[in-house]
Amino acid sequence: MKKDKGVALVTVLMTMMLMLLVIPAIIDWLITDTRLAIKIQKSTLAYNLAEGAVDRGIWKLKASTATWSDAYKGIAISNYNFDKTFDDITGGYYRIKFASGPSDNQVTITGEGKDLASKETRSIVCVVENITIPGALFSAAGINVGNHFAIDWGPIVAQNDIALTDAQAAKKYFPRKLSRQVVTGQGVYVRDTNGLDSPNTDNLEWWSDYDVPDMPSLDFTSLRSSADANGTLNICDAPVKGQSATECRFENSYNHVKSQNNLIWYWDNPIGDDTTVNLEGSVGIWGTVIVRGNMEWSGSDSMSYVATVPSNAWKEYQKCDTSAINEYPADSGLNSNRTTFNLSTETWTWGNGKCYESNSDVPASGGCDVSFRGFIYVGSNLDIAGGQDVHGALWVVGTVSAGGGGISHIFFDHQIKDIPTLNIVLEQKSWKEQIPNTQAWVDPT
């Protein structure tokens, strides 16, 4: 018994000694961990303030077209040039600065946040781009892509479904197709077979349930006023009024004295009439074309020049691109493209047919003069005879049909800008943390 009591006493004493050694270490660890947590919390607060600054900057840029225009041009905007310290978030301050660039149609937002308790400052720089024109062919509704069409250098973008409505269209594995709803194929040439359920993409050519940006709201009043002032409003050579339609024929537009002046051309859609603007003969217009009703064109392409190619045009051909060159217009090898392309004289081969289902589907490719250079908006339906080409972008509210023996090409022009809109659609191009600016903060009081 005495022996057992002695063992118990020794065990108790050893346990107490161990606790005396361990407990201070645990306490020290807890203190250190608490200090670290507080430091992280304070650092997180400064970072959150900087994030809030960037978010407010984006909101400001989207508030009006005039604000975006000033920021894009490098004009200082009051309260957004590090000339105001905002104090509407508990625990700290933040400030914002706009700068033009670094690239065309972009603005850099610098947001900085300061933790009042720790005095720590964090800084975030975000580059946003105004994407009034989100793709080569786009719509706020759905898009049906049929035969006799080829879209190059830019994606097809739709708020609703993108449907490849015949086998010939479905055999083309370019460009990228971005839909907020579903991308569907035809027959055995399928794309998305499970609707909005995952998976929603092949990560190369098509994306369903995609975060498609908002569509621009065109300022039709301003567009029409500009055309009226320039003498390019409702130009018709031979208007013929029928029982249910008003047809406006505009022949040999390329020969018009103002056709190459990069102006706004506008055709109304009178109430009660289903207006069709019909372009025939030698077609060639450089500028912005707005047709509020239907549009048809069947004339010959008349413009030829060296076009600027988007630096990332190769992304539209990821499904079929190889190390070979000239598989598509301006192709310079795998995941690369040239920055210029002569639309009249240069050709391409489509390689061994990888951009199509089989070699037999590959059309003959040659130089492509164009009928339009710029942005085209069609408020109803578009009918192309076949073989007419565009360098720019196309927004059709209704259906698009192309027939005849030729392929109608749309070559995306990423440099389209200065189109009057009622809203600003921004896309974030980059977001990173940087060392805070040394400029003194303005007193918030």
KAPEKA-V475317 format. One record per residue. N is the residue number from 1. RES is the residue in one small letter. PSI is psi as a letter, one per 30 degrees, with the letter a starting at -180 (none if undefined). BURIAL is 1 if it has 9 or more other C-alpha atoms within 8 Angstrom, else 0. D_CENTER is the distance of its C-alpha to the mean C-alpha in Angstrom with 1 decimal. Layout:
<<N	RES	PSI	BURIAL	D_CENTER> <N	RES	PSI	BURIAL	D_CENTER>>
This chain:
<<1	m	e	0	86.7> <2	k	e	0	86.9> <3	k	e	0	85.0> <4	d	e	0	82.2> <5	k	e	0	82.0> <6	g	e	0	81.8> <7	v	e	0	78.9> <8	a	e	0	77.1> <9	l	e	0	77.7> <10	v	e	0	76.4> <11	t	e	0	73.2> <12	v	e	0	72.7> <13	l	e	0	73.2> <14	m	e	0	70.8> <15	t	e	0	68.2> <16	m	e	0	68.6> <17	m	e	0	68.4> <18	l	e	0	65.2> <19	m	e	0	63.7> <20	l	f	0	64.8> <21	l	e	0	63.0> <22	v	e	0	59.8> <23	i	e	0	59.3> <24	p	e	0	58.9> <25	a	e	0	56.3> <26	i	e	0	54.4> <27	i	e	0	54.7> <28	d	e	0	53.4> <29	w	e	0	50.5> <30	l	e	0	49.6> <31	i	e	0	49.9> <32	t	e	0	47.7> <33	d	e	0	45.1> <34	t	e	0	45.2> <35	r	e	0	44.7> <36	l	e	0	41.8> <37	a	e	0	40.2> <38	i	e	0	40.8> <39	k	e	0	39.3> <40	i	e	0	36.2> <41	q	e	0	36.0> <42	k	e	1	36.3> <43	s	e	1	33.7> <44	t	e	0	31.3> <45	l	e	1	32.0> <46	a	e	1	31.1> <47	y	e	1	27.8> <48	n	e	1	27.0> <49	l	e	1	27.9> <50	a	e	1	25.4> <51	e	e	1	22.7> <52	g	e	1	23.7> <53	a	e	1	23.6> <54	v	e	1	19.9> <55	d	e	0	19.1> <56	r	e	0	21.2> <57	g	e	1	19.5> <58	i	e	1	16.1> <59	w	e	0	18.0> <60	k	e	1	19.7> <61	l	e	1	16.7> <62	k	f	1	15.3> <63	a	e	1	18.9> <64	s	l	1	19.0> <65	t	f	1	17.5> <66	a	e	0	20.7> <67	t	e	1	20.1> <68	w	e	1	16.7> <69	s	e	0	18.3> <70	d	e	1	21.2> <71	a	e	1	19.4> <72	y	e	1	17.2> <73	k	f	0	20.5> <74	g	g	1	22.3> <75	i	k	0	24.6> <76	a	k	1	26.1> <77	i	k	1	25.5> <78	s	k	0	28.6> <79	n	f	0	28.5> <80	y	h	1	25.3> <81	n	h	1	27.0> <82	f	g	1	29.1> <83	d	g	1	31.6> <84	k	k	1	31.7> <85	t	j	1	32.4> <86	f	k	1	31.2> <87	d	h	1	33.8> <88	d	g	0	32.6> <89	i	k	0	32.0> <90	t	k	0	35.3> <91	g	f	0	36.4> <92	g	a	1	34.7> <93	y	l	1	32.9> <94	y	l	1	29.4> <95	r	l	1	28.0> <96	i	k	1	24.7> <97	k	k	1	23.8> <98	f	k	1	21.0> <99	a	k	1	20.7> <100	s	k	1	18.7> <101	g	a	1	16.6> <102	p	f	0	16.9> <103	s	l	0	14.5> <104	d	k	0	13.6> <105	n	g	1	11.8> <106	q	l	1	12.2> <107	v	k	1	14.9> <108	t	k	1	16.9> <109	i	k	1	18.5> <110	t	k	1	21.8> <111	g	k	1	23.4> <112	e	k	1	27.0> <113	g	k	1	29.3> <114	k	k	1	33.1> <115	d	k	1	35.4> <116	l	e	1	38.5> <117	a	e	0	40.9> <118	s	f	0	40.0> <119	k	g	0	38.7> <120	e	k	1	36.0> <121	t	k	1	32.7> <122	r	l	1	29.3> <123	s	k	1	26.3> <124	i	k	1	22.6> <125	v	k	1	20.0> <126	c	k	1	16.3> <127	v	k	1	13.7> <128	v	l	1	10.8> <129	e	k	1	8.4> <130	n	j	1	8.2> <131	i	i	1	5.1> <132	t	e	1	7.8> <133	i	j	1	6.9> <134	p	f	0	3.8> <135	g	l	1	6.5> <136	a	e	1	10.2> <137	l	k	1	11.6> <138	f	l	1	10.4> <139	s	k	1	12.6> <140	a	f	1	13.4> <141	a	b	1	16.3> <142	g	l	1	16.9> <143	i	k	1	16.8> <144	n	j	1	20.0> <145	v	j	1	19.7> <146	g	a	1	23.2> <147	n	l	1	25.2> <148	h	g	1	25.3> <149	f	k	1	21.5> <150	a	k	0	19.6> <151	i	k	1	15.8> <152	d	k	1	15.3> <153	w	f	1	13.0> <154	g	l	1	9.7> <155	p	l	1	9.0> <156	i	k	1	10.5> <157	v	k	1	8.8> <158	a	k	1	11.4> <159	q	f	1	12.7> <160	n	a	1	15.9> <161	d	k	1	17.4> <162	i	j	1	16.6> <163	a	k	1	20.1> <164	l	j	1	21.4> <165	t	f	1	24.4> <166	d	l	1	26.8> <167	a	e	1	27.9> <168	q	e	1	27.0> <169	a	e	1	23.3> <170	a	f	1	23.4> <171	k	f	1	25.0> <172	k	k	1	21.9> <173	y	h	1	20.2> <174	f	l	1	17.1> <175	p	a	1	14.2> <176	r	k	1	12.2> <177	k	j	1	12.3> <178	l	j	1	10.3> <179	s	k	1	12.4> <180	r	f	1	13.2> <181	q	c	1	16.7> <182	v	k	1	18.2> <183	v	j	1	17.8> <184	t	k	1	21.3> <185	g	a	1	23.3> <186	q	k	1	26.6> <187	g	b	0	30.1> <188	v	f	0	30.3> <189	y	i	1	26.9> <190	v	l	1	25.2> <191	r	c	0	21.9> <192	d	j	1	21.8> <193	t	g	0	25.5> <194	n	g	0	25.7> <195	g	b	1	23.3> <196	l	f	1	21.5> <197	d	l	0	24.0> <198	s	l	0	23.1> <199	p	k	0	22.3> <200	n	g	1	19.0> <201	t	l	1	17.8> <202	d	g	0	19.4> <203	n	g	0	16.9> <204	l	e	0	16.7> <205	e	e	1	15.8> <206	w	k	1	15.2> <207	w	j	1	14.0> <208	s	l	1	15.7> <209	d	h	1	15.5> <210	y	k	1	11.9> <211	d	i	0	10.3> <212	v	k	1	8.0> <213	p	l	0	6.9> <214	d	k	0	9.5> <215	m	l	0	9.8> <216	p	k	1	11.1> <217	s	j	0	14.9> <218	l	k	0	16.3> <219	d	i	1	19.4> <220	f	e	0	21.7> <221	t	e	0	24.7> <222	s	e	0	23.6> <223	l	e	1	22.3> <224	r	e	1	25.7> <225	s	e	0	27.6> <226	s	e	1	26.2> <227	a	e	1	27.0> <228	d	e	1	30.4> <229	a	e	0	31.2> <230	n	f	0	30.3> <231	g	g	0	32.3> <232	t	h	1	29.4> <233	l	k	1	29.7> <234	n	h	0	31.0> <235	i	j	0	32.4> <236	c	k	0	34.6> <237	d	e	0	37.3> <238	a	i	0	39.1> <239	p	k	1	38.1> <240	v	j	0	39.9> <241	k	k	0	40.2> <242	g	a	0	40.9> <243	q	e	0	41.8> <244	s	g	0	38.4> <245	a	l	1	35.9> <246	t	j	1	35.6> <247	e	k	1	34.6> <248	c	j	1	33.5> <249	r	k	1	34.2> <250	f	j	1	32.7> <251	e	k	1	34.3> <252	n	h	1	33.8> <253	s	f	1	30.9> <254	y	f	1	30.7> <255	n	f	0	34.1> <256	h	k	0	33.2> <257	v	f	0	34.0> <258	k	g	0	30.6> <259	s	f	1	28.4> <260	q	g	1	27.2> <261	n	g	0	26.8> <262	n	h	1	23.0> <263	l	l	1	23.9> <264	i	k	1	22.8> <265	w	k	1	24.5> <266	y	k	1	25.1> <267	w	k	1	27.1> <268	d	l	1	28.3> <269	n	i	1	29.0> <270	p	k	0	32.5> <271	i	k	0	33.5> <272	g	f	0	35.5> <273	d	k	1	34.3> <274	d	i	1	31.8> <275	t	k	1	31.0> <276	t	k	1	30.1> <277	v	j	1	29.1> <278	n	j	1	30.5> <279	l	k	1	29.8> <280	e	l	1	32.5> <281	g	b	1	34.2> <282	s	j	1	32.6> <283	v	k	1	29.0> <284	g	j	1	27.0> <285	i	k	1	24.8> <286	w	j	1	22.6> <287	g	a	1	20.7> <288	t	k	1	19.0> <289	v	k	1	20.6> <290	i	j	1	20.9> <291	v	j	1	23.2> <292	r	f	1	23.9> <293	g	b	1	26.0> <294	n	l	1	26.2> <295	m	k	1	25.6> <296	e	k	1	27.4> <297	w	k	1	27.8> <298	s	g	1	30.3> <299	g	a	1	31.2> <300	s	k	1	30.8> <301	d	k	1	28.0> <302	s	f	1	29.4> <303	m	k	1	27.0> <304	s	k	1	26.9> <305	y	l	0	25.6> <306	v	j	1	23.9> <307	a	k	0	20.1> <308	t	k	0	17.8> <309	v	k	1	15.9> <310	p	k	1	12.7> <311	s	f	0	14.2> <312	n	g	0	12.3> <313	a	f	1	13.1> <314	w	f	1	15.6> <315	k	f	0	13.3> <316	e	f	1	13.3> <317	y	g	1	17.1> <318	q	f	1	17.8> <319	k	f	1	20.0> <320	c	f	1	22.2> <321	d	k	1	22.0> <322	t	a	0	25.3> <323	s	f	0	27.0> <324	a	l	1	28.1> <325	i	l	1	26.7> <326	n	g	1	25.7> <327	e	f	1	24.7> <328	y	l	1	21.8> <329	p	k	1	21.2> <330	a	g	1	21.2> <331	d	k	1	21.8> <332	s	g	1	23.8> <333	g	a	1	24.4> <334	l	k	1	23.0> <335	n	h	1	19.5> <336	s	l	1	19.7> <337	n	l	1	19.4> <338	r	l	1	20.8> <339	t	f	1	19.1> <340	t	l	1	21.0> <341	f	k	1	22.3> <342	n	j	1	25.0> <343	l	f	1	24.1> <344	s	e	1	27.8> <345	t	f	0	29.7> <346	e	l	1	27.8> <347	t	l	1	27.8> <348	w	l	1	26.6> <349	t	f	1	28.5> <350	w	g	1	26.2> <351	g	b	1	28.5> <352	n	g	0	30.6> <353	g	g	1	28.5> <354	k	f	1	26.4> <355	c	f	1	23.3> <356	y	l	1	25.6> <357	e	e	1	28.0> <358	s	l	0	31.0> <359	n	e	1	32.2> <360	s	f	0	33.6> <361	d	f	1	30.2> <362	v	k	1	29.0> <363	p	l	0	29.1> <364	a	k	0	30.7> <365	s	k	0	28.2> <366	g	a	0	29.1> <367	g	k	1	28.0> <368	c	j	1	25.5> <369	d	l	1	26.3> <370	v	l	1	23.8> <371	s	e	1	24.5> <372	f	k	1	21.5> <373	r	j	1	19.5> <374	g	a	1	16.7> <375	f	k	1	15.0> <376	i	k	1	17.0> <377	y	k	1	17.2> <378	v	j	1	19.9> <379	g	f	1	21.2> <380	s	c	1	23.3> <381	n	k	1	23.8> <382	l	k	1	23.2> <383	d	j	1	25.9> <384	i	k	1	25.8> <385	a	e	1	29.2> <386	g	k	1	27.7> <387	g	f	1	27.2> <388	q	k	1	25.3> <389	d	l	1	22.2> <390	v	k	1	19.1> <391	h	j	1	17.3> <392	g	b	1	14.2> <393	a	l	1	12.3> <394	l	k	1	14.0> <395	w	j	1	13.9> <396	v	k	1	17.1> <397	v	e	1	18.4> <398	g	b	1	21.3> <399	t	l	1	22.1> <400	v	k	1	21.6> <401	s	k	0	24.6> <402	a	k	1	25.6> <403	g	a	1	29.1> <404	g	a	0	31.7> <405	g	f	0	32.2> <406	g	l	1	29.2> <407	i	k	1	25.6> <408	s	k	1	23.0> <409	h	k	1	20.2> <410	i	j	1	16.8> <411	f	j	1	15.8> <412	f	k	1	12.2> <413	d	j	1	12.4> <414	h	f	0	9.7> <415	q	g	0	12.3> <416	i	k	1	12.3> <417	k	a	0	12.9> <418	d	h	0	15.7> <419	i	k	0	15.2> <420	p	k	1	17.3> <421	t	l	1	15.6> <422	l	f	1	17.3> <423	n	l	1	14.7> <424	i	k	1	12.1> <425	v	j	1	8.7> <426	l	k	1	8.2> <427	e	k	1	6.5> <428	q	k	1	9.5> <429	k	e	0	9.9> <430	s	l	0	13.6> <431	w	j	1	16.6> <432	k	l	0	20.2> <433	e	k	0	23.7> <434	q	l	0	25.8> <435	i	k	0	29.4> <436	p	l	0	30.0> <437	n	k	0	30.5> <438	t	f	0	34.2> <439	q	k	0	34.1> <440	a	k	0	36.5> <441	w	k	0	35.3> <442	v	k	0	36.2> <443	d	k	0	38.9> <444	p	f	0	37.2> <445	t	none	0	40.5>>
